[in-house]
């Protein structure tokens, strides 16, 4: 069996109308290929960090750096 390589990408999409109407808050931050997800209901738990081969920011707000 030949060796295979899988590349993984993540994209943060813009809020849809329902999310915008509910004044949703974006809990995702990106810096380079690292994506950070925070839980506003459990701030003491800290953020979870994930690294992907490619990260794409498509949200309407500018990501925190």
N, CA, C and O atoms as CSV, one atom per row, in Angstrom:
chain,resi,resn,atom,element,x,y,z
A,1,UNK,N,N,0.859,-1.179,0.000
A,1,UNK,CA,C,0.000,0.000,0.000
A,1,UNK,C,C,0.897,1.231,0.000
A,1,UNK,O,O,1.824,1.340,0.802
A,2,UNK,N,N,0.613,2.137,-0.894
A,2,UNK,CA,C,1.383,3.373,-0.985
A,2,UNK,C,C,1.020,4.283,0.180
A,2,UNK,O,O,-0.117,4.284,0.650
A,3,UNK,N,N,1.996,5.055,0.639
A,3,UNK,CA,C,1.695,5.981,1.729
A,3,UNK,C,C,0.811,7.114,1.200
A,3,UNK,O,O,0.958,7.565,0.064
A,4,UNK,N,N,-0.088,7.547,2.036
A,4,UNK,CA,C,-1.021,8.606,1.653
A,4,UNK,C,C,-0.874,9.769,2.616
A,4,UNK,O,O,-0.492,9.595,3.773
A,5,UNK,N,N,-1.176,10.927,2.131
A,5,UNK,CA,C,-1.110,12.128,2.954
A,5,UNK,C,C,-2.453,12.846,2.870
A,5,UNK,O,O,-2.993,13.067,1.786
A,6,UNK,N,N,-2.967,13.196,4.013
A,6,UNK,CA,C,-4.237,13.898,4.072
A,6,UNK,C,C,-3.979,15.302,4.599
A,6,UNK,O,O,-3.305,15.475,5.614
A,7,UNK,N,N,-4.503,16.283,3.923
A,7,UNK,CA,C,-4.414,17.673,4.368
A,7,UNK,C,C,-5.789,18.069,4.888
A,7,UNK,O,O,-6.813,17.718,4.301
A,8,UNK,N,N,-5.800,18.796,5.982
A,8,UNK,CA,C,-7.052,19.199,6.606
A,8,UNK,C,C,-7.118,20.719,6.671
A,8,UNK,O,O,-6.161,21.380,7.076
A,9,UNK,N,N,-8.265,21.262,6.264
A,9,UNK,CA,C,-8.479,22.706,6.280
A,9,UNK,C,C,-9.709,23.020,7.127
A,9,UNK,O,O,-10.612,22.195,7.267
A,10,UNK,N,N,-9.726,24.215,7.684
A,10,UNK,CA,C,-10.867,24.686,8.454
A,10,UNK,C,C,-11.205,26.095,7.973
A,10,UNK,O,O,-10.327,26.869,7.593
A,11,UNK,N,N,-12.505,26.406,8.000
A,11,UNK,CA,C,-12.966,27.729,7.581
A,11,UNK,C,C,-13.971,28.238,8.588
A,11,UNK,O,O,-14.886,27.514,8.979
A,12,UNK,N,N,-13.807,29.483,9.013
A,12,UNK,CA,C,-14.790,30.133,9.869
A,12,UNK,C,C,-15.701,30.929,8.952
A,12,UNK,O,O,-15.281,31.909,8.337
A,13,UNK,N,N,-16.946,30.499,8.867
A,13,UNK,CA,C,-17.896,31.133,7.959
A,13,UNK,C,C,-18.547,32.337,8.618
A,13,UNK,O,O,-18.531,32.459,9.843
A,14,UNK,N,N,-19.118,33.224,7.820
A,14,UNK,CA,C,-19.863,34.360,8.388
A,14,UNK,C,C,-21.119,33.862,9.104
A,14,UNK,O,O,-21.628,32.783,8.801
A,15,UNK,N,N,-21.607,34.645,10.042
A,15,UNK,CA,C,-22.860,34.302,10.703
A,15,UNK,C,C,-23.999,34.318,9.701
A,15,UNK,O,O,-24.006,35.128,8.773
A,16,UNK,N,N,-24.969,33.419,9.888
A,16,UNK,CA,C,-26.166,33.451,9.058
A,16,UNK,C,C,-27.167,34.424,9.699
A,16,UNK,O,O,-26.895,34.980,10.763
A,17,UNK,N,N,-28.303,34.625,9.065
A,17,UNK,CA,C,-29.288,35.604,9.533
A,17,UNK,C,C,-29.783,35.285,10.943
A,17,UNK,O,O,-29.986,36.191,11.751
A,18,UNK,N,N,-29.972,34.029,11.234
A,18,UNK,CA,C,-30.452,33.631,12.563
A,18,UNK,C,C,-29.421,33.994,13.634
A,18,UNK,O,O,-29.773,34.539,14.680
A,19,UNK,N,N,-28.160,33.694,13.372
A,19,UNK,CA,C,-27.105,34.000,14.335
A,19,UNK,C,C,-26.947,35.509,14.521
A,19,UNK,O,O,-26.763,35.987,15.641
A,20,UNK,N,N,-27.020,36.252,13.423
A,20,UNK,CA,C,-26.927,37.707,13.492
A,20,UNK,C,C,-28.101,38.278,14.280
A,20,UNK,O,O,-27.926,39.181,15.098
A,21,UNK,N,N,-29.298,37.748,14.032
A,21,UNK,CA,C,-30.496,38.203,14.732
A,21,UNK,C,C,-30.456,37.937,16.223
A,21,UNK,O,O,-31.090,38.654,16.998
A,22,UNK,N,N,-29.723,36.922,16.635
A,22,UNK,CA,C,-29.601,36.587,18.053
A,22,UNK,C,C,-28.385,37.249,18.702
A,22,UNK,O,O,-28.043,36.960,19.849
A,23,UNK,N,N,-27.737,38.146,17.946
A,23,UNK,CA,C,-26.531,38.832,18.432
A,23,UNK,C,C,-25.472,37.841,18.910
A,23,UNK,O,O,-24.866,38.019,19.967
A,24,UNK,N,N,-25.263,36.806,18.119
A,24,UNK,CA,C,-24.287,35.773,18.459
A,24,UNK,C,C,-22.879,36.366,18.512
A,24,UNK,O,O,-22.566,37.337,17.823
A,25,UNK,N,N,-22.050,35.762,19.339
A,25,UNK,CA,C,-20.663,36.210,19.474
A,25,UNK,C,C,-19.760,35.125,18.886
A,25,UNK,O,O,-19.950,33.937,19.148
A,26,UNK,N,N,-18.797,35.537,18.105
A,26,UNK,CA,C,-17.846,34.592,17.525
A,26,UNK,C,C,-16.887,34.133,18.621
A,26,UNK,O,O,-16.253,34.962,19.274
A,27,UNK,N,N,-16.778,32.832,18.826
A,27,UNK,CA,C,-15.924,32.272,19.871
A,27,UNK,C,C,-14.662,31.641,19.290
A,27,UNK,O,O,-13.938,30.921,19.978
A,28,UNK,N,N,-14.411,31.921,18.013
A,28,UNK,CA,C,-13.260,31.368,17.307
A,28,UNK,C,C,-12.256,32.480,17.032
A,28,UNK,O,O,-12.628,33.601,16.684
A,29,UNK,N,N,-11.000,32.154,17.191
A,29,UNK,CA,C,-9.917,33.053,16.805
A,29,UNK,C,C,-8.935,32.236,15.977
A,29,UNK,O,O,-8.763,31.038,16.202
A,30,UNK,N,N,-8.298,32.888,15.025
A,30,UNK,CA,C,-7.297,32.207,14.195
A,30,UNK,C,C,-6.032,33.036,14.150
A,30,UNK,O,O,-6.065,34.264,14.079
A,31,UNK,N,N,-4.926,32.333,14.194
A,31,UNK,CA,C,-3.630,32.973,13.986
A,31,UNK,C,C,-2.784,31.958,13.228
A,31,UNK,O,O,-2.405,30.912,13.754
A,32,UNK,N,N,-2.503,32.300,11.981
A,32,UNK,CA,C,-1.795,31.337,11.130
A,32,UNK,C,C,-2.667,30.116,10.919
A,32,UNK,O,O,-3.830,30.239,10.535
A,33,UNK,N,N,-2.124,28.957,11.163
A,33,UNK,CA,C,-2.889,27.711,11.001
A,33,UNK,C,C,-3.431,27.187,12.327
A,33,UNK,O,O,-3.917,26.058,12.401
A,34,UNK,N,N,-3.349,28.005,13.370
A,34,UNK,CA,C,-3.880,27.609,14.668
A,34,UNK,C,C,-5.247,28.234,14.871
A,34,UNK,O,O,-5.427,29.440,14.698
A,35,UNK,N,N,-6.205,27.401,15.238
A,35,UNK,CA,C,-7.560,27.840,15.516
A,35,UNK,C,C,-7.821,27.655,16.999
A,35,UNK,O,O,-7.559,26.588,17.555
A,36,UNK,N,N,-8.337,28.696,17.639
A,36,UNK,CA,C,-8.577,28.702,19.072
A,36,UNK,C,C,-10.079,28.849,19.305
A,36,UNK,O,O,-10.706,29.774,18.786
A,37,UNK,N,N,-10.648,27.941,20.080
A,37,UNK,CA,C,-12.082,27.967,20.369
A,37,UNK,C,C,-12.266,28.149,21.869
A,37,UNK,O,O,-11.719,27.387,22.666
A,38,UNK,N,N,-13.036,29.160,22.248
A,38,UNK,CA,C,-13.303,29.398,23.662
A,38,UNK,C,C,-14.779,29.162,23.957
A,38,UNK,O,O,-15.640,29.374,23.104
A,39,UNK,N,N,-15.050,28.725,25.166
A,39,UNK,CA,C,-16.416,28.488,25.604
A,39,UNK,C,C,-16.796,29.601,26.573
A,39,UNK,O,O,-16.318,29.608,27.707
A,40,UNK,N,N,-17.648,30.548,26.154
A,40,UNK,CA,C,-17.987,31.669,27.036
A,40,UNK,C,C,-18.729,31.226,28.299
A,40,UNK,O,O,-18.756,31.962,29.285
A,41,UNK,N,N,-19.325,30.040,28.280
A,41,UNK,CA,C,-20.024,29.537,29.464
A,41,UNK,C,C,-19.065,28.919,30.475
A,41,UNK,O,O,-19.419,28.748,31.641
A,42,UNK,N,N,-17.860,28.586,30.038
A,42,UNK,CA,C,-16.844,27.993,30.908
A,42,UNK,C,C,-15.494,28.682,30.708
A,42,UNK,O,O,-14.535,28.020,30.314
A,43,UNK,N,N,-15.387,29.985,30.964
A,43,UNK,CA,C,-14.137,30.694,30.688
A,43,UNK,C,C,-12.946,30.157,31.479
A,43,UNK,O,O,-11.806,30.272,31.030
A,44,UNK,N,N,-13.198,29.571,32.655
A,44,UNK,CA,C,-12.091,29.059,33.460
A,44,UNK,C,C,-11.427,27.841,32.815
A,44,UNK,O,O,-10.284,27.511,33.135
A,45,UNK,N,N,-12.143,27.175,31.910
A,45,UNK,CA,C,-11.575,26.007,31.238
A,45,UNK,C,C,-10.494,26.391,30.236
A,45,UNK,O,O,-9.697,25.550,29.820
A,46,UNK,N,N,-10.470,27.643,29.858
A,46,UNK,CA,C,-9.493,28.086,28.875
A,46,UNK,C,C,-9.886,27.676,27.470
A,46,UNK,O,O,-10.826,26.908,27.268
A,47,UNK,N,N,-9.165,28.191,26.523
A,47,UNK,CA,C,-9.466,27.934,25.115
A,47,UNK,C,C,-8.827,26.627,24.665
A,47,UNK,O,O,-7.828,26.181,25.231
A,48,UNK,N,N,-9.405,26.032,23.658
A,48,UNK,CA,C,-8.855,24.826,23.036
A,48,UNK,C,C,-8.181,25.242,21.737
A,48,UNK,O,O,-8.769,25.975,20.941
A,49,UNK,N,N,-6.974,24.788,21.518
A,49,UNK,CA,C,-6.211,25.133,20.322
A,49,UNK,C,C,-6.079,23.926,19.405
A,49,UNK,O,O,-5.829,22.810,19.860
A,50,UNK,N,N,-6.248,24.160,18.123
A,50,UNK,CA,C,-6.129,23.120,17.110
A,50,UNK,C,C,-5.276,23.658,15.968
A,50,UNK,O,O,-5.372,24.836,15.625
A,51,UNK,N,N,-4.458,22.818,15.389
A,51,UNK,CA,C,-3.627,23.221,14.256
A,51,UNK,C,C,-4.059,22.435,13.026
A,51,UNK,O,O,-4.206,21.214,13.078
A,52,UNK,N,N,-4.261,23.148,11.918
A,52,UNK,CA,C,-4.690,22.559,10.665
A,52,UNK,C,C,-3.664,22.876,9.584
A,52,UNK,O,O,-2.825,23.760,9.755
A,53,UNK,N,N,-3.735,22.158,8.486
A,53,UNK,CA,C,-2.842,22.440,7.359
A,53,UNK,C,C,-3.168,23.792,6.733
A,53,UNK,O,O,-2.273,24.511,6.288
A,54,UNK,N,N,-4.447,24.130,6.702
A,54,UNK,CA,C,-4.893,25.401,6.123
A,54,UNK,C,C,-6.027,25.945,6.982
A,54,UNK,O,O,-6.890,25.191,7.431
A,55,UNK,N,N,-6.022,27.254,7.208
A,55,UNK,CA,C,-7.083,27.915,7.963
A,55,UNK,C,C,-7.574,29.111,7.155
A,55,UNK,O,O,-6.780,29.906,6.652
A,56,UNK,N,N,-8.887,29.224,7.041
A,56,UNK,CA,C,-9.478,30.299,6.242
A,56,UNK,C,C,-10.477,31.073,7.083
A,56,UNK,O,O,-11.394,30.495,7.668
A,57,UNK,N,N,-10.297,32.365,7.140
A,57,UNK,CA,C,-11.189,33.248,7.883
A,57,UNK,C,C,-12.157,33.887,6.908
A,57,UNK,O,O,-11.749,34.675,6.055
A,58,UNK,N,N,-13.435,33.556,7.024
A,58,UNK,CA,C,-14.467,34.131,6.156
A,58,UNK,C,C,-15.521,34.878,6.962
A,58,UNK,O,O,-16.505,35.362,6.401
A,59,UNK,N,N,-15.325,34.973,8.245
A,59,UNK,CA,C,-16.289,35.649,9.113
A,59,UNK,C,C,-16.259,37.136,8.822
A,59,UNK,O,O,-15.274,37.649,8.290
A,60,UNK,N,N,-17.324,37.826,9.165
A,60,UNK,CA,C,-17.418,39.251,8.864
A,60,UNK,C,C,-16.577,40.106,9.791
A,60,UNK,O,O,-16.136,41.187,9.400
A,61,UNK,N,N,-16.346,39.644,11.016
A,61,UNK,CA,C,-15.521,40.396,11.962
A,61,UNK,C,C,-14.046,40.035,11.742
A,61,UNK,O,O,-13.721,38.940,11.282
A,62,UNK,N,N,-13.189,40.958,12.072
A,62,UNK,CA,C,-11.753,40.720,11.949
A,62,UNK,C,C,-11.308,39.849,13.113
A,62,UNK,O,O,-11.693,40.125,14.250
A,63,UNK,N,N,-10.514,38.810,12.881
A,63,UNK,CA,C,-10.105,37.932,13.986
A,63,UNK,C,C,-9.187,38.661,14.968
A,63,UNK,O,O,-8.412,39.534,14.577
A,64,UNK,N,N,-9.283,38.293,16.240
A,64,UNK,CA,C,-8.375,38.847,17.248
A,64,UNK,C,C,-6.997,38.285,17.027
A,64,UNK,O,O,-6.844,37.139,16.603
A,65,UNK,N,N,-5.998,39.082,17.311
A,65,UNK,CA,C,-4.621,38.598,17.150
A,65,UNK,C,C,-3.897,38.650,18.440
A,65,UNK,O,O,-2.724,38.283,18.505
